[in-house]
């Protein structure tokens, strides 16, 4: 990562063995970001390390981090190596989540609607429209994911994620994240709305 400071990083030796993990480093000397995927053949050792971490109150600003438990294991000579990934998709911020959505849609996760899902609607690929979603008299795309049970009417949606059950009517939205069962009616702009939210004009 060009700027690893909001991630964890792995400090490794010349042979690729992990020496320690650093959560949210203050500097940019090490940009080997941890993607958050770990494999332990025996989970009981991790449980013991977490118990030790809690007992010793090893935390940062009142929050316990998994990397601290892993560091306790590394101090006890846990053999751990890294596996570099070619593509890592971040979902830690709304902008990163939308960027991940764009990447997935451009790389095989798109799904255009089936006959009967659309009525008087223009689709600008790539998009993902769940088979149980319904869209009418709208413009969808590019880079839009529409979840199951969603209903979009008389709207224009671009570069957005609609979670299952979202209902969008008479709206023009872009760069938005809409949670489960969100209702948007008559609005224009960018919205980040949690589950069961209502936004009406």
N, C-alpha and C positions, 0 to 999 in steps of 0.2 A: 504494500500500500504506500502511495506517495506520502500520506500523512497518517501515521498509525496511532495518533494520540488518543483517539476515542475507542480503540480496540485493545485487546490483549496481544502481546507479542511473545514469541519464543526465542530464548537465547540458546543457541546450539554450539556444539564444538565442531571441529573440522570433520569429524566423521558423521555429522548429522544427528548426533544424540542430543536430546533436550537436556539442558543444564538447569533451567528454571523458566517459569512463565512470569511475565510482568503485566499486570492489569493496568490499562490506561496509562501508559508511560508519559512522563513529562517532556521527554525530548524525542527527536526524530532519528536518533543514531541507529536504531534497529527497526526496520520496516517489514519484518517477517510476521505479519498479522495472523493471529489464530482465528480460524474460521468457525470455531465453536463446535467441532465434531471430534469426539474422543472415543477410543475403543479400549476397554479394559477386559482382558480375558476372565478376571475374577473381580467381581464388583465388591466383594466383602472388604478388600483392602481399601477401596475408596470410601466405603461407609466408615471404617475405622479412622481414616484420615479426617473425614468431616467431623466425626465425634471429637477428635483431638483438637481440631480447629476451633470448634465451639467452646470446648473446655478451656482452651488457652485464650479465647476471645480474640482470635486473629481476624480482624475486620477492618474495613475502611469506611469511616463516617457512618458507623453503625450497620454497614451492609457486609454480609459474608459473601466472598467470591470463591467460586469453584477452583480457580487457579491457585489459591492459597492452600487448599486441601491437596491439590496435585503437587505443589511445591514441597509439602511435608513428605509426600511419597517419594519425590525425587531426592530429598535429603537422605532418605533411607535406601538409596540406590535403586529406585525403580527404573528399569530400562525403558526409555521412551524415545521414539524417533518421530520425525516429521514426515508427512507425505504432502508434497506440494500439489495444489490444484490449479488447473488451467483457467477455470472460470469460477469466480466467487461472486455471488449475488447478495448484496447487502439489503437488509430491510429495517435498519435501525432508525431511519428518519422517514418522513413522508416523501421527501424528494428521492431518497434512495429506493424506497419501495416502488414508486412510480417508474424509476429507471430500471429496476428489476423486472417490472411488468412489461416494459417496452422490449427488454432483451428476450424474455420468454416468448412473447408474441412473435418476435422476428425470427425465433429459432425453433419453430415447430410446435409451439403450444397454442397457436391460434386455432379457432374453430368458428367457421362462419355458420350462420343459422340454417336450420332445416326448413323446407317448405312448410308454410303454415305458421311459422314463428313471426313473420314480418308482414306488415301491411303498410303500403305506401312509404317505404323506408329506404334510405340510401346507406349503404355500408361502404366505408373507406378502410380497407385492410391495412394492417393486420388487426383483427379483433378476436375476442373469445366471447361467444354468447351461448350460455348454457341452454340445453334443449328445453328446459322448463321455464325459461324466461320468455317474455312476450314484448315485442317492440312494434309500435305503430306510428306512422306519420312523423318520423324522426330522421336525424342524420347521426350515425354512430361511427366513430373512428376519426383518425387512426388511433391505435394504442388504447383500446377500451376493453375491459373485462367486465362482463355482466353475469352475476351469480344466479343460481337457481331461484325460481319464484319471483324474480324481479319483473317489474312492469315499467316500461318507458313509453310515454305518449307525448306527441307534439313537442319534442325536445331535440337539442343538439348536444352531443356528449363527445368530448375529445380528451385523450390522454388521462383517463380516469379508471378507477376500480370501484365497481358497485358490488357490494357484498350481497349474499342471498336475501331476498325479500325486499330489496329497495324499490320504492315507487317514486318515479320521477315524472313530473307533468309540467308542461309549459315552461321548461327551464333551458338554459344555455350554460353548460358547465364545462370547465377545462381544468386539468391538473388537480383533480379532486379525489379524495378517499371517502367513500360513504360506507358506514358500517351496516350491520344486519338490521333489516326492517326500517331503514331510514326513509323518511318522506320529504321530498323536496318539491315545492310547487311555486312556479312563477318567479324563479330567481335566476340571476345571471352572475357568473363569477366562479371563484375557486373556493371549495369548501372541504374541510376535514371534519366529518361528523361521526360521532360514536354511535353505537347500536341504539336503536329505538328513538333516534332524534327526529325532530320535526323542524323544517325550515320553510316557512310560508311567506308569500308576499301578500 
